[in-house]
Structures are given as C-alpha cells and as structure tokens.
Amino acid sequence: MQWNLIIERKKQNLSQDDLAKILNISKDTYGRKERGQLQFNQDEMFLLSEYFGKTVEEIFLPRNCIKNAQ
C-alpha cells in the first residue's frame, strides 16, 4: 500500500479517478498501483510528486525509511 500517497490524496479531497486522469491511466490501474498490486513507473512517481509539491521519497518511501535516513 502506498500510505503516504493515500494520505496526500485524501488531504486534497482527490479521488483515485482524479489521479488516474493526471497519470492518463484507468481508475482500476491506478487503484491497483495504490494498493501495491502494480508498481508506479518512474514518470508516474515524478508527476505525482510534482503535483503534490513533495519529493518522490516523501510520497513513495515507507515512513520508517525516511525516519531512519534522518
């Protein structure tokens, strides 16, 4: 599960369909990626991080990895 991405999406009151449209993929594919059944590709990660104004690491790395790096 992409918990950080889910949190950011919900903070902005966005649906999976909204982000799927940004990435030009289907809602089903986006949902599978958010649940971890499929991987986001590098371009998708950069698009989403840019959209949310966060780094790729802040959105896609597990929280404990970020804490351990500090």
PDB file of N, CA, C and O in Angstrom:
ATOM      1  N   MET A   1       0.840  -1.187   0.000  1.00  0.00           N
ATOM      2  CA  MET A   1       0.000   0.000   0.000  1.00  0.00           C
ATOM      3  C   MET A   1       0.883   1.249   0.000  1.00  0.00           C
ATOM      4  O   MET A   1       1.911   1.308   0.675  1.00  0.00           O
ATOM      5  N   GLN A   2       0.470   2.197  -0.743  1.00  0.00           N
ATOM      6  CA  GLN A   2       1.176   3.478  -0.817  1.00  0.00           C
ATOM      7  C   GLN A   2       0.519   4.445   0.168  1.00  0.00           C
ATOM      8  O   GLN A   2      -0.214   5.349  -0.233  1.00  0.00           O
ATOM      9  N   TRP A   3       0.791   4.245   1.471  1.00  0.00           N
ATOM     10  CA  TRP A   3       0.107   5.012   2.510  1.00  0.00           C
ATOM     11  C   TRP A   3       0.333   6.512   2.386  1.00  0.00           C
ATOM     12  O   TRP A   3      -0.612   7.288   2.531  1.00  0.00           O
ATOM     13  N   ASN A   4       1.558   6.933   2.122  1.00  0.00           N
ATOM     14  CA  ASN A   4       1.834   8.372   2.025  1.00  0.00           C
ATOM     15  C   ASN A   4       1.064   8.996   0.863  1.00  0.00           C
ATOM     16  O   ASN A   4       0.568  10.118   0.967  1.00  0.00           O
ATOM     17  N   LEU A   5       0.970   8.270  -0.227  1.00  0.00           N
ATOM     18  CA  LEU A   5       0.219   8.753  -1.385  1.00  0.00           C
ATOM     19  C   LEU A   5      -1.273   8.840  -1.059  1.00  0.00           C
ATOM     20  O   LEU A   5      -1.937   9.811  -1.421  1.00  0.00           O
ATOM     21  N   ILE A   6      -1.787   7.833  -0.383  1.00  0.00           N
ATOM     22  CA  ILE A   6      -3.204   7.835   0.004  1.00  0.00           C
ATOM     23  C   ILE A   6      -3.497   9.025   0.914  1.00  0.00           C
ATOM     24  O   ILE A   6      -4.508   9.707   0.746  1.00  0.00           O
ATOM     25  N   ILE A   7      -2.615   9.270   1.873  1.00  0.00           N
ATOM     26  CA  ILE A   7      -2.794  10.399   2.796  1.00  0.00           C
ATOM     27  C   ILE A   7      -2.810  11.715   2.031  1.00  0.00           C
ATOM     28  O   ILE A   7      -3.686  12.549   2.257  1.00  0.00           O
ATOM     29  N   GLU A   8      -1.852  11.912   1.127  1.00  0.00           N
ATOM     30  CA  GLU A   8      -1.796  13.151   0.343  1.00  0.00           C
ATOM     31  C   GLU A   8      -3.043  13.308  -0.521  1.00  0.00           C
ATOM     32  O   GLU A   8      -3.601  14.400  -0.624  1.00  0.00           O
ATOM     33  N   ARG A   9      -3.475  12.219  -1.135  1.00  0.00           N
ATOM     34  CA  ARG A   9      -4.668  12.273  -1.992  1.00  0.00           C
ATOM     35  C   ARG A   9      -5.893  12.679  -1.179  1.00  0.00           C
ATOM     36  O   ARG A   9      -6.680  13.522  -1.609  1.00  0.00           O
ATOM     37  N   LYS A  10      -6.047  12.077  -0.008  1.00  0.00           N
ATOM     38  CA  LYS A  10      -7.220  12.381   0.819  1.00  0.00           C
ATOM     39  C   LYS A  10      -7.158  13.786   1.416  1.00  0.00           C
ATOM     40  O   LYS A  10      -8.190  14.438   1.572  1.00  0.00           O
ATOM     41  N   LYS A  11      -5.948  14.261   1.752  1.00  0.00           N
ATOM     42  CA  LYS A  11      -5.796  15.637   2.257  1.00  0.00           C
ATOM     43  C   LYS A  11      -6.332  16.647   1.251  1.00  0.00           C
ATOM     44  O   LYS A  11      -6.906  17.670   1.625  1.00  0.00           O
ATOM     45  N   GLN A  12      -6.138  16.351  -0.015  1.00  0.00           N
ATOM     46  CA  GLN A  12      -6.545  17.264  -1.088  1.00  0.00           C
ATOM     47  C   GLN A  12      -7.954  16.959  -1.610  1.00  0.00           C
ATOM     48  O   GLN A  12      -8.399  17.541  -2.598  1.00  0.00           O
ATOM     49  N   ASN A  13      -8.648  16.036  -0.929  1.00  0.00           N
ATOM     50  CA  ASN A  13     -10.003  15.634  -1.344  1.00  0.00           C
ATOM     51  C   ASN A  13     -10.050  15.171  -2.799  1.00  0.00           C
ATOM     52  O   ASN A  13     -10.971  15.508  -3.543  1.00  0.00           O
ATOM     53  N   LEU A  14      -9.053  14.401  -3.185  1.00  0.00           N
ATOM     54  CA  LEU A  14      -8.992  13.867  -4.543  1.00  0.00           C
ATOM     55  C   LEU A  14      -9.398  12.398  -4.537  1.00  0.00           C
ATOM     56  O   LEU A  14      -9.174  11.686  -3.558  1.00  0.00           O
ATOM     57  N   SER A  15      -9.986  11.961  -5.620  1.00  0.00           N
ATOM     58  CA  SER A  15     -10.348  10.554  -5.765  1.00  0.00           C
ATOM     59  C   SER A  15      -9.247   9.820  -6.532  1.00  0.00           C
ATOM     60  O   SER A  15      -8.362  10.436  -7.126  1.00  0.00           O
ATOM     61  N   GLN A  16      -9.325   8.506  -6.504  1.00  0.00           N
ATOM     62  CA  GLN A  16      -8.399   7.725  -7.320  1.00  0.00           C
ATOM     63  C   GLN A  16      -8.592   8.077  -8.795  1.00  0.00           C
ATOM     64  O   GLN A  16      -7.628   8.114  -9.560  1.00  0.00           O
ATOM     65  N   ASP A  17      -9.812   8.328  -9.180  1.00  0.00           N
ATOM     66  CA  ASP A  17     -10.104   8.690 -10.569  1.00  0.00           C
ATOM     67  C   ASP A  17      -9.421  10.003 -10.957  1.00  0.00           C
ATOM     68  O   ASP A  17      -8.926  10.142 -12.075  1.00  0.00           O
ATOM     69  N   ASP A  18      -9.396  10.966 -10.027  1.00  0.00           N
ATOM     70  CA  ASP A  18      -8.725  12.246 -10.300  1.00  0.00           C
ATOM     71  C   ASP A  18      -7.247  12.028 -10.616  1.00  0.00           C
ATOM     72  O   ASP A  18      -6.722  12.580 -11.583  1.00  0.00           O
ATOM     73  N   LEU A  19      -6.579  11.216  -9.789  1.00  0.00           N
ATOM     74  CA  LEU A  19      -5.151  10.989 -10.012  1.00  0.00           C
ATOM     75  C   LEU A  19      -4.914  10.097 -11.222  1.00  0.00           C
ATOM     76  O   LEU A  19      -3.909  10.249 -11.917  1.00  0.00           O
ATOM     77  N   ALA A  20      -5.823   9.174 -11.479  1.00  0.00           N
ATOM     78  CA  ALA A  20      -5.705   8.341 -12.680  1.00  0.00           C
ATOM     79  C   ALA A  20      -5.723   9.214 -13.933  1.00  0.00           C
ATOM     80  O   ALA A  20      -4.969   8.974 -14.876  1.00  0.00           O
ATOM     81  N   LYS A  21      -6.583  10.222 -13.936  1.00  0.00           N
ATOM     82  CA  LYS A  21      -6.654  11.132 -15.086  1.00  0.00           C
ATOM     83  C   LYS A  21      -5.354  11.914 -15.252  1.00  0.00           C
ATOM     84  O   LYS A  21      -4.898  12.123 -16.376  1.00  0.00           O
ATOM     85  N   ILE A  22      -4.754  12.347 -14.142  1.00  0.00           N
ATOM     86  CA  ILE A  22      -3.477  13.064 -14.206  1.00  0.00           C
ATOM     87  C   ILE A  22      -2.402  12.178 -14.835  1.00  0.00           C
ATOM     88  O   ILE A  22      -1.572  12.649 -15.613  1.00  0.00           O
ATOM     89  N   LEU A  23      -2.428  10.887 -14.485  1.00  0.00           N
ATOM     90  CA  LEU A  23      -1.421   9.954 -14.997  1.00  0.00           C
ATOM     91  C   LEU A  23      -1.804   9.343 -16.344  1.00  0.00           C
ATOM     92  O   LEU A  23      -1.020   8.614 -16.952  1.00  0.00           O
ATOM     93  N   ASN A  24      -3.028   9.651 -16.803  1.00  0.00           N
ATOM     94  CA  ASN A  24      -3.518   9.110 -18.068  1.00  0.00           C
ATOM     95  C   ASN A  24      -3.581   7.578 -18.048  1.00  0.00           C
ATOM     96  O   ASN A  24      -3.181   6.910 -19.001  1.00  0.00           O
ATOM     97  N   ILE A  25      -4.094   7.042 -16.932  1.00  0.00           N
ATOM     98  CA  ILE A  25      -4.305   5.606 -16.791  1.00  0.00           C
ATOM     99  C   ILE A  25      -5.737   5.395 -16.293  1.00  0.00           C
ATOM    100  O   ILE A  25      -6.405   6.347 -15.889  1.00  0.00           O
ATOM    101  N   SER A  26      -6.200   4.159 -16.324  1.00  0.00           N
ATOM    102  CA  SER A  26      -7.562   3.887 -15.858  1.00  0.00           C
ATOM    103  C   SER A  26      -7.629   3.949 -14.330  1.00  0.00           C
ATOM    104  O   SER A  26      -6.620   3.804 -13.640  1.00  0.00           O
ATOM    105  N   LYS A  27      -8.836   4.168 -13.827  1.00  0.00           N
ATOM    106  CA  LYS A  27      -9.051   4.192 -12.378  1.00  0.00           C
ATOM    107  C   LYS A  27      -8.674   2.841 -11.777  1.00  0.00           C
ATOM    108  O   LYS A  27      -8.088   2.785 -10.696  1.00  0.00           O
ATOM    109  N   ASP A  28      -9.006   1.759 -12.468  1.00  0.00           N
ATOM    110  CA  ASP A  28      -8.677   0.416 -11.988  1.00  0.00           C
ATOM    111  C   ASP A  28      -7.170   0.228 -11.863  1.00  0.00           C
ATOM    112  O   ASP A  28      -6.682  -0.278 -10.853  1.00  0.00           O
ATOM    113  N   THR A  29      -6.441   0.636 -12.887  1.00  0.00           N
ATOM    114  CA  THR A  29      -4.980   0.519 -12.851  1.00  0.00           C
ATOM    115  C   THR A  29      -4.406   1.371 -11.730  1.00  0.00           C
ATOM    116  O   THR A  29      -3.518   0.928 -11.001  1.00  0.00           O
ATOM    117  N   TYR A  30      -4.911   2.598 -11.590  1.00  0.00           N
ATOM    118  CA  TYR A  30      -4.429   3.459 -10.513  1.00  0.00           C
ATOM    119  C   TYR A  30      -4.678   2.797  -9.152  1.00  0.00           C
ATOM    120  O   TYR A  30      -3.785   2.764  -8.305  1.00  0.00           O
ATOM    121  N   GLY A  31      -5.875   2.276  -8.946  1.00  0.00           N
ATOM    122  CA  GLY A  31      -6.205   1.628  -7.679  1.00  0.00           C
ATOM    123  C   GLY A  31      -5.284   0.462  -7.379  1.00  0.00           C
ATOM    124  O   GLY A  31      -4.861   0.281  -6.237  1.00  0.00           O
ATOM    125  N   ARG A  32      -4.971  -0.326  -8.388  1.00  0.00           N
ATOM    126  CA  ARG A  32      -4.049  -1.455  -8.208  1.00  0.00           C
ATOM    127  C   ARG A  32      -2.650  -0.968  -7.854  1.00  0.00           C
ATOM    128  O   ARG A  32      -1.954  -1.605  -7.063  1.00  0.00           O
ATOM    129  N   LYS A  33      -2.238   0.142  -8.425  1.00  0.00           N
ATOM    130  CA  LYS A  33      -0.926   0.706  -8.097  1.00  0.00           C
ATOM    131  C   LYS A  33      -0.917   1.244  -6.670  1.00  0.00           C
ATOM    132  O   LYS A  33       0.047   1.035  -5.933  1.00  0.00           O
ATOM    133  N   GLU A  34      -1.974   1.929  -6.283  1.00  0.00           N
ATOM    134  CA  GLU A  34      -2.042   2.492  -4.935  1.00  0.00           C
ATOM    135  C   GLU A  34      -2.062   1.376  -3.883  1.00  0.00           C
ATOM    136  O   GLU A  34      -1.508   1.537  -2.796  1.00  0.00           O
ATOM    137  N   ARG A  35      -2.697   0.250  -4.205  1.00  0.00           N
ATOM    138  CA  ARG A  35      -2.754  -0.883  -3.279  1.00  0.00           C
ATOM    139  C   ARG A  35      -1.473  -1.716  -3.297  1.00  0.00           C
ATOM    140  O   ARG A  35      -1.318  -2.627  -2.485  1.00  0.00           O
ATOM    141  N   GLY A  36      -0.555  -1.411  -4.216  1.00  0.00           N
ATOM    142  CA  GLY A  36       0.707  -2.137  -4.279  1.00  0.00           C
ATOM    143  C   GLY A  36       0.662  -3.391  -5.131  1.00  0.00           C
ATOM    144  O   GLY A  36       1.614  -4.172  -5.124  1.00  0.00           O
ATOM    145  N   GLN A  37      -0.419  -3.601  -5.862  1.00  0.00           N
ATOM    146  CA  GLN A  37      -0.523  -4.768  -6.737  1.00  0.00           C
ATOM    147  C   GLN A  37       0.265  -4.561  -8.027  1.00  0.00           C
ATOM    148  O   GLN A  37       0.693  -5.529  -8.656  1.00  0.00           O
ATOM    149  N   LEU A  38       0.455  -3.326  -8.415  1.00  0.00           N
ATOM    150  CA  LEU A  38       1.291  -2.930  -9.549  1.00  0.00           C
ATOM    151  C   LEU A  38       2.220  -1.825  -9.065  1.00  0.00           C
ATOM    152  O   LEU A  38       1.933  -1.149  -8.077  1.00  0.00           O
ATOM    153  N   GLN A  39       3.321  -1.649  -9.758  1.00  0.00           N
ATOM    154  CA  GLN A  39       4.280  -0.608  -9.396  1.00  0.00           C
ATOM    155  C   GLN A  39       4.036   0.665 -10.219  1.00  0.00           C
ATOM    156  O   GLN A  39       3.693   0.595 -11.399  1.00  0.00           O
ATOM    157  N   PHE A  40       4.217   1.817  -9.585  1.00  0.00           N
ATOM    158  CA  PHE A  40       4.232   3.075 -10.322  1.00  0.00           C
ATOM    159  C   PHE A  40       5.551   3.137 -11.076  1.00  0.00           C
ATOM    160  O   PHE A  40       6.592   2.763 -10.535  1.00  0.00           O
ATOM    161  N   ASN A  41       5.519   3.605 -12.321  1.00  0.00           N
ATOM    162  CA  ASN A  41       6.784   3.767 -13.033  1.00  0.00           C
ATOM    163  C   ASN A  41       7.409   5.111 -12.634  1.00  0.00           C
ATOM    164  O   ASN A  41       6.780   5.931 -11.965  1.00  0.00           O
ATOM    165  N   GLN A  42       8.631   5.309 -13.050  1.00  0.00           N
ATOM    166  CA  GLN A  42       9.381   6.499 -12.650  1.00  0.00           C
ATOM    167  C   GLN A  42       8.681   7.792 -13.074  1.00  0.00           C
ATOM    168  O   GLN A  42       8.609   8.741 -12.294  1.00  0.00           O
ATOM    169  N   ASP A  43       8.173   7.832 -14.285  1.00  0.00           N
ATOM    170  CA  ASP A  43       7.480   9.035 -14.761  1.00  0.00           C
ATOM    171  C   ASP A  43       6.254   9.342 -13.912  1.00  0.00           C
ATOM    172  O   ASP A  43       5.991  10.501 -13.590  1.00  0.00           O
ATOM    173  N   GLU A  44       5.504   8.304 -13.548  1.00  0.00           N
ATOM    174  CA  GLU A  44       4.314   8.496 -12.715  1.00  0.00           C
ATOM    175  C   GLU A  44       4.694   9.018 -11.331  1.00  0.00           C
ATOM    176  O   GLU A  44       4.017   9.886 -10.779  1.00  0.00           O
ATOM    177  N   MET A  45       5.772   8.488 -10.781  1.00  0.00           N
ATOM    178  CA  MET A  45       6.225   8.958  -9.466  1.00  0.00           C
ATOM    179  C   MET A  45       6.600  10.435  -9.514  1.00  0.00           C
ATOM    180  O   MET A  45       6.244  11.200  -8.618  1.00  0.00           O
ATOM    181  N   PHE A  46       7.314  10.830 -10.553  1.00  0.00           N
ATOM    182  CA  PHE A  46       7.705  12.235 -10.676  1.00  0.00           C
ATOM    183  C   PHE A  46       6.495  13.141 -10.890  1.00  0.00           C
ATOM    184  O   PHE A  46       6.428  14.227 -10.315  1.00  0.00           O
ATOM    185  N   LEU A  47       5.548  12.707 -11.705  1.00  0.00           N
ATOM    186  CA  LEU A  47       4.334  13.504 -11.929  1.00  0.00           C
ATOM    187  C   LEU A  47       3.568  13.718 -10.626  1.00  0.00           C
ATOM    188  O   LEU A  47       3.146  14.835 -10.326  1.00  0.00           O
ATOM    189  N   LEU A  48       3.391  12.652  -9.856  1.00  0.00           N
ATOM    190  CA  LEU A  48       2.640  12.767  -8.604  1.00  0.00           C
ATOM    191  C   LEU A  48       3.392  13.596  -7.569  1.00  0.00           C
ATOM    192  O   LEU A  48       2.785  14.398  -6.859  1.00  0.00           O
ATOM    193  N   SER A  49       4.693  13.411  -7.476  1.00  0.00           N
ATOM    194  CA  SER A  49       5.451  14.198  -6.501  1.00  0.00           C
ATOM    195  C   SER A  49       5.411  15.677  -6.865  1.00  0.00           C
ATOM    196  O   SER A  49       5.299  16.531  -5.986  1.00  0.00           O
ATOM    197  N   GLU A  50       5.501  15.978  -8.136  1.00  0.00           N
ATOM    198  CA  GLU A  50       5.405  17.366  -8.593  1.00  0.00           C
ATOM    199  C   GLU A  50       4.007  17.927  -8.312  1.00  0.00           C
ATOM    200  O   GLU A  50       3.870  19.068  -7.871  1.00  0.00           O
ATOM    201  N   TYR A  51       2.990  17.136  -8.564  1.00  0.00           N
ATOM    202  CA  TYR A  51       1.608  17.568  -8.349  1.00  0.00           C
ATOM    203  C   TYR A  51       1.377  17.931  -6.880  1.00  0.00           C
ATOM    204  O   TYR A  51       0.735  18.937  -6.580  1.00  0.00           O
ATOM    205  N   PHE A  52       1.904  17.104  -5.964  1.00  0.00           N
ATOM    206  CA  PHE A  52       1.700  17.336  -4.535  1.00  0.00           C
ATOM    207  C   PHE A  52       2.747  18.265  -3.920  1.00  0.00           C
ATOM    208  O   PHE A  52       2.632  18.635  -2.751  1.00  0.00           O
ATOM    209  N   GLY A  53       3.762  18.641  -4.691  1.00  0.00           N
ATOM    210  CA  GLY A  53       4.803  19.512  -4.159  1.00  0.00           C
ATOM    211  C   GLY A  53       5.663  18.826  -3.112  1.00  0.00           C
ATOM    212  O   GLY A  53       6.128  19.463  -2.167  1.00  0.00           O
ATOM    213  N   LYS A  54       5.870  17.544  -3.278  1.00  0.00           N
ATOM    214  CA  LYS A  54       6.670  16.734  -2.357  1.00  0.00           C
ATOM    215  C   LYS A  54       7.761  16.043  -3.155  1.00  0.00           C
ATOM    216  O   LYS A  54       7.725  16.015  -4.385  1.00  0.00           O
ATOM    217  N   THR A  55       8.730  15.487  -2.444  1.00  0.00           N
ATOM    218  CA  THR A  55       9.747  14.697  -3.133  1.00  0.00           C
ATOM    219  C   THR A  55       9.200  13.298  -3.390  1.00  0.00           C
ATOM    220  O   THR A  55       8.242  12.862  -2.751  1.00  0.00           O
ATOM    221  N   VAL A  56       9.820  12.611  -4.326  1.00  0.00           N
ATOM    222  CA  VAL A  56       9.441  11.226  -4.606  1.00  0.00           C
ATOM    223  C   VAL A  56       9.590  10.395  -3.331  1.00  0.00           C
ATOM    224  O   VAL A  56       8.749   9.546  -3.036  1.00  0.00           O
ATOM    225  N   GLU A  57      10.654  10.642  -2.588  1.00  0.00           N
ATOM    226  CA  GLU A  57      10.904   9.893  -1.356  1.00  0.00           C
ATOM    227  C   GLU A  57       9.801  10.109  -0.327  1.00  0.00           C
ATOM    228  O   GLU A  57       9.377   9.164   0.338  1.00  0.00           O
ATOM    229  N   GLU A  58       9.339  11.344  -0.196  1.00  0.00           N
ATOM    230  CA  GLU A  58       8.291  11.646   0.782  1.00  0.00           C
ATOM    231  C   GLU A  58       6.995  10.908   0.465  1.00  0.00           C
ATOM    232  O   GLU A  58       6.247  10.550   1.374  1.00  0.00           O
ATOM    233  N   ILE A  59       6.732  10.685  -0.790  1.00  0.00           N
ATOM    234  CA  ILE A  59       5.481  10.034  -1.175  1.00  0.00           C
ATOM    235  C   ILE A  59       5.623   8.521  -1.278  1.00  0.00           C
ATOM    236  O   ILE A  59       4.723   7.789  -0.866  1.00  0.00           O
ATOM    237  N   PHE A  60       6.732   8.044  -1.818  1.00  0.00           N
ATOM    238  CA  PHE A  60       6.819   6.626  -2.157  1.00  0.00           C
ATOM    239  C   PHE A  60       7.677   5.775  -1.238  1.00  0.00           C
ATOM    240  O   PHE A  60       7.605   4.549  -1.321  1.00  0.00           O
ATOM    241  N   LEU A  61       8.487   6.365  -0.364  1.00  0.00           N
ATOM    242  CA  LEU A  61       9.243   5.546   0.584  1.00  0.00           C
ATOM    243  C   LEU A  61       8.428   5.357   1.849  1.00  0.00           C
ATOM    244  O   LEU A  61       7.725   6.271   2.280  1.00  0.00           O
ATOM    245  N   PRO A  62       8.518   4.169   2.450  1.00  0.00           N
ATOM    246  CA  PRO A  62       7.821   3.971   3.729  1.00  0.00           C
ATOM    247  C   PRO A  62       8.324   4.960   4.769  1.00  0.00           C
ATOM    248  O   PRO A  62       9.485   5.368   4.738  1.00  0.00           O
ATOM    249  N   ARG A  63       7.459   5.338   5.675  1.00  0.00           N
ATOM    250  CA  ARG A  63       7.797   6.339   6.689  1.00  0.00           C
ATOM    251  C   ARG A  63       9.020   5.961   7.506  1.00  0.00           C
ATOM    252  O   ARG A  63       9.845   6.823   7.808  1.00  0.00           O
ATOM    253  N   ASN A  64       9.154   4.686   7.871  1.00  0.00           N
ATOM    254  CA  ASN A  64      10.287   4.296   8.705  1.00  0.00           C
ATOM    255  C   ASN A  64      11.607   4.436   7.957  1.00  0.00           C
ATOM    256  O   ASN A  64      12.642   4.638   8.591  1.00  0.00           O
ATOM    257  N   CYS A  65      11.605   4.336   6.632  1.00  0.00           N
ATOM    258  CA  CYS A  65      12.831   4.558   5.856  1.00  0.00           C
ATOM    259  C   CYS A  65      13.243   6.020   5.919  1.00  0.00           C
ATOM    260  O   CYS A  65      14.432   6.328   6.005  1.00  0.00           O
ATOM    261  N   ILE A  66      12.276   6.917   5.878  1.00  0.00           N
ATOM    262  CA  ILE A  66      12.571   8.348   5.946  1.00  0.00           C
ATOM    263  C   ILE A  66      13.122   8.691   7.323  1.00  0.00           C
ATOM    264  O   ILE A  66      14.094   9.439   7.428  1.00  0.00           O
ATOM    265  N   LYS A  67      12.518   8.158   8.379  1.00  0.00           N
ATOM    266  CA  LYS A  67      12.989   8.429   9.739  1.00  0.00           C
ATOM    267  C   LYS A  67      14.395   7.895   9.941  1.00  0.00           C
ATOM    268  O   LYS A  67      15.225   8.560  10.560  1.00  0.00           O
ATOM    269  N   ASN A  68      14.677   6.695   9.424  1.00  0.00           N
ATOM    270  CA  ASN A  68      15.997   6.099   9.592  1.00  0.00           C
ATOM    271  C   ASN A  68      17.070   6.877   8.848  1.00  0.00           C
ATOM    272  O   ASN A  68      18.229   6.878   9.262  1.00  0.00           O
ATOM    273  N   ALA A  69      16.709   7.530   7.770  1.00  0.00           N
ATOM    274  CA  ALA A  69      17.673   8.294   6.980  1.00  0.00           C
ATOM    275  C   ALA A  69      18.060   9.601   7.657  1.00  0.00           C
ATOM    276  O   ALA A  69      19.100  10.178   7.340  1.00  0.00           O
ATOM    277  N   GLN A  70      17.230  10.076   8.591  1.00  0.00           N
ATOM    278  CA  GLN A  70      17.493  11.373   9.224  1.00  0.00           C
ATOM    279  C   GLN A  70      18.431  11.263  10.363  1.00  0.00           C
ATOM    280  O   GLN A  70      18.752  12.267  10.998  1.00  0.00           O
TER     281      GLN A  70
END
